[in-house]
Amino acid sequence: MSALLHRRRLSLSERLAALDRVASLGGGRLDDELVQATRLLLSRAGERMRRSGECTVVALVGATGSGKSSLFNALAGAPLSPVAVRRPTTASTHACAWDGAEADSLLDWLGVQQRHARDEAANQPEDDLRGLVLLDLPDHDSTRDAHRAEVDRLVEVVDVLVWVVDPQKYADAALHERYLRAMSGHGAVTYVVLNQVDLLSPAGQRLCLDDLRALLDSEGLERARLLATSAATGEGVDRLRQMLVEAVARRGAAADRIGADIDALTARLGAAIGQAEAPRVPRAAAKALVGALCEAAGVPALSAAVDRAVRERTRAVTGFPLTRWLRRLRRRDPVRRLKLSLVGQRLRPSRTALPTSTPVSAAMVDLAVRALADSAGASLPAPWRRIVRDVALRGREELVRSVDEAVSSTELDVGRHPWWTRVITPLQWTLAVAALVGAGWLLASAVLAWLRLPPLPDYPAGRVPLPTLLLGVGVAGGWLLAGLGRAMSRLTGRRAGRRADRRLRQAISAVAGARVLEPVAAELSAHTGLVDALTRATGH
């Protein structure tokens, strides 16, 4: 469905809707001037589309002495705009409407006060220009600021522009640099009239027209129509009138002008947004960020502490009972050493237990955040890469604080003693009792022998006396079970350490996601939405 949609040219209303989405998504992300220009175009296009669609507004624009007012009067068929030697002559915009009733609302929006109706202007029947609203603007090079401001305002909103130039100033830099070059892409709604050609020879006229055509083509106005006129002799006036008849009859000049404005604006937006869709946040960069945060929060040390705590506590219940107290004297409980609080069967790191963030660990986190932002925005234009980086770096201090809170609130399950301890522990005590009985028996026999009293019976078990057997089996069996318990304790401790590492990393991953990954992903998603909206705004 999406492919079919993009194979057809979108309507003007669809393009404006897409441009409105660009303005919405671009707020706070794109340059303020660009967003404001987008909203201004949307407002202007909406106002124009709400006005009379039966009228076509054509503005004659020219420099002082170009003869545009004379040409205006020739097209209107009456002296409506003043013509004089004094410059500038046109002090305010004059309008001639071929359908006054329809044009009033449009002229109110344009702010034109000097209005004339075509049927009042000349005693001639209505012609094929019904629907035309012809404007005679002040000189664009007037010495008065108000005149130039009036020209600039109306040039932005009229449907069709007729630039009237004369043989002496048709290449004027002010005209081309300020207006025509800026209208690149508006060739469909641009006419250029070389007026006063009665002052040129036929060869001179061809030379001027060829030179002017080359200038227009170099400025992106290949589609602009060029013709020669003379308001004094009437040469070319009928041809210009016929062009206006065609433009009015088509009733599409307003849409063409808005479309051309959208094209010009989307070209500027494209440079700021870029055309390639942004990638997702790279997994490797996200993993590196979580790893740096885990290092800074001391997750390896905490996981190792859980490993040792489980190992020591398991060995404490499975070691040989007669030698356990010696081990307790030699080793310090890792839970206490790292100031971990034991709640039931769970360990909880306290704030004071967490390692103090060092400049190195802080730099690692900073580099990881920057690397993630750079890799996520690698395919974006430079302005958007800065946006992604700013979003990623915005919550660095809050990120470290949130990681601290997440780690300190994570309960690390030490776990109940595993099932095998419930087998080994009774056996150890049984063997310990056997060893004690055997040792006591042998000791009692030695004392009785020293006192030259009758010894206790030996109850031989084969060739070995029973007390010796009890002592040997108790000690040897206890050591063997203790060795087995150590091996099983190491395995259980490693599992508990990995489980603690996984829980801590999950907690830190959630913080990294909320503080960095999700905001960056939201910006990338906004960029993708902007690219899609911009593509639709271009009309494809």
Secondary structure, DSSP 8 states (H G I E B T S, - for coil): -HHHHHHS---HHHHHHHHHHHHHHHTTTS-HHHHHHHHHHHHHHHHHHHS-TT-EEEEEEE-TTS-HHHHHHHHHTS--S---SSSS---S-EEEESSHHHHHHHHHHHT--EEEEHHHHSSS---TTTTEEEEE---TT-SSHHHHHHHHHHHTT-SEEEEEE-TTTTT-HHHIIIIIGGGTT-GGGEEEEE--GGGS-HHHHHHHHHHHHHHHHHTT-TT-EEEE--TTT-TTHHHHHHHHHHHHHHT-HHHHHHHHHHHHHHHHHHHHH-SS------HHHHHHHHHHHHHHHTHHHHHHHHHHHHHHHHHHHHS-TTTHHHHHHH---HHHHTTEEEETTEEEE-GGGS----HHHHHHHHHHHHHHHHHHTTTS-HHHHHHHHHHHHTTHHHHHHHHHHHHHT--EE-----TTHHHHHHHHHHHHHHHHHHHHHHHHHHHHHHTT-------EETTEEHHHHHHHHHHHHHHHHHHHHHHHHHHHHHHHHHHHHHHHHHHHHHHHIIIIIHHHHHHHHHHHHHHHHHHHHTT-
